[in-house]
């Protein structure tokens, strides 16, 4: 007997909402059916409603408008902007929705704790979109790390190499460029990575230090002759790798180009560059998040982890090296390849991990498959990226940011304890 699709409402029909969640509903209609959407941009709202055949009564201009109604479906998918994740998710839980929440879960540590407590009080499912936990690459890596025959893990070096054009698009010109409007870069870009390190090790570190700078994308890096926009006759535009004309006006109209305008014709994109944020010179923006950051986690048993995020790569790749007492493991996520070098006999294993083809190496699709299963079976106890687990990995990010901003080493258990004590007993965080 075939199962009916799980019905869901979607908050946010931007790039992630439209492509990842809307795309999954179209690819797997037997699993997920989106029956309502809330989206403030009229063109994006109408596009989503049209493609998913939504009646006008199920189309809303804001998440507040949708959540002012009684519960419309079993599931709510929250793909809103970061700073409203907390409030909108609390409202959804109060209405009885199971929630699939885009990362980060909230933009301050106390709010993360409040959400985790709220979920435990309701008994509902809240799953964070930490899709790397569901990626076959990291699942296989964890098995290799835990294997006793290759000894103890002594250190991990994990690199998140962000392509120069991606960094410029998202963290200089785009939605995550300014901490006051969004959150620190370690949270918005790298809570995925801090979470996967927490999941791989299965424990909280004792100490954290972090150093990060905004080194390149600053006004003092450009002369007075450089205009505010790439479209304003910039004298170095033709030789600048960050030229908006070079990045957005070519033949390629997939991500990230498809985020700058609803009209993706050449004329529509040109107008967006002349009038919108993505045509600005990267040295003339109001960005203030770091463009490179090193974070070190130190564990009571001797394990040390180094994590490096930077926006100066030729390509978007995650690479890592795990040192064990009996083997070295090297990983190349985008190749879906793990290399194990054994000390005793010099043997080298090459492992290809495979998985579905999506932007997170198969993790998004497998994460959604698992979320649908948990909702159908009513198993909040089996959620991998649960609110409680995700809260802990988010707190590691906030501890690292405190270390960076205060230029000191932070004792993680004390940091977590103090944040937990600061949250009111009623669990309400303003």
Phi, psi and omega in degrees: 000127182282145180273145175286149178294148172288131180268141184219155167251150184240126172259110178100108180248038174283207186302309183289315180298315183288309188280310186283305186278316174296320179296321178295317180299325179283325181283329183231065184296340177283346181260317189221133174231120178270119188253356177201153180220146171237124183204123183288332181282119186297322181293317179293321180297313181292321178300313182295316180299320180294313185289336180251012174053050181270133175291156185301329180292346181252018181239125188235151183272348179206159177293328178296319180297318180294318184278358170282347179270158170300163183305129184261341184204177181283329190236145170237129175257120186256103178240036177283178176289155192307317189287351176251005179303316185295304184296316183292325179288321175302315179298318181295318179295321177299329180276353177095014178282140158285140189237132166255114191246127174295150176280153355283158182291330175197168184256009169215155190294322181296322179295325176298316179296318179300317179296316180299318179293320181299316180299317181294328177290324186275333186078009179277167176270127166232117180243128175279149180277054172275075190293341179297332178296337184259000183283130180304330179299309183284331175296316179291322179299317179298320177299318180292321179294323183278348184294119185292334186292342177255013171086196185269145173282125181252331179202154175226134171241118184239128182243126169255102182266110183262124181301145184305320181288326177293315180298315180298320181294310189269324193244002173239306179268338197259201191294338187247028186274336189234123187297326182291334178268338184231263182186172177301151182299327179296333178276309187289324182262325195242008175296335169307311189285318176297322178295318182291328176293320176297318181293319181295322182272331179075019181203164182268136178288165179275318185225155175218140170230155182203137177229128180213150183218153164261098190261319192258315190272070185226153181302328183285358177271357181232145179284169182296339181283350182276122183283175183290333184230150177294338182271003184261026178077041181298130183290343180246011184305318185294339182246010181263123180294342182263008181306125177296328178296317179295317186284321193251348186249022176270197180284336182287124179233015173277191180300138005268359184300324184288000177264349187274341183200156173278329175268107184264014170295164179302317181295319180295319179290322178298317178297320179298322179289326179287332188245334187259181185291338188276356175265359183287147171298137182293346177260008182232028180258177178257029181289147176218003179280156183297152173253359170199145185206135174248130179232136180237128176250129181244129186251154184298332183270007177104347178295138174232133178240131173248127179239129182237120172246132176211154182254033185231043181256155175283343183208162177272102181219143170253128179229153179207162177223125178248120177263122173246167181287347179235359181194158171247132177247127173243141184231143179227095190301312186294333174277349185056046187228134173240139181239123180245121179249114185271133183286320190296313185243004179073008183289141176241128175253136172246120184243122176260120191270337177067199180122165179301160182265097172216180189293343178246038173064029181098347184296321181298311182297314181292325176298315180292320174305313183292320179299317178299318179299314182296321178294314181299321184268354180062052186240070177298337181287347183256005182294126179287296178274064183285170179299317181294314179296315181293326176301315181297316180291327174296320180297329174296322176297313181295324176295319178296320178293323175297317178300317181294311186289329181262000177054053180208169174271135183251132175278111191296311180303322178293317178302312181297316180300316182294322177293316179300320180291336182281344183278128181300155182299329181283356176075011181265128179239123181272000000 
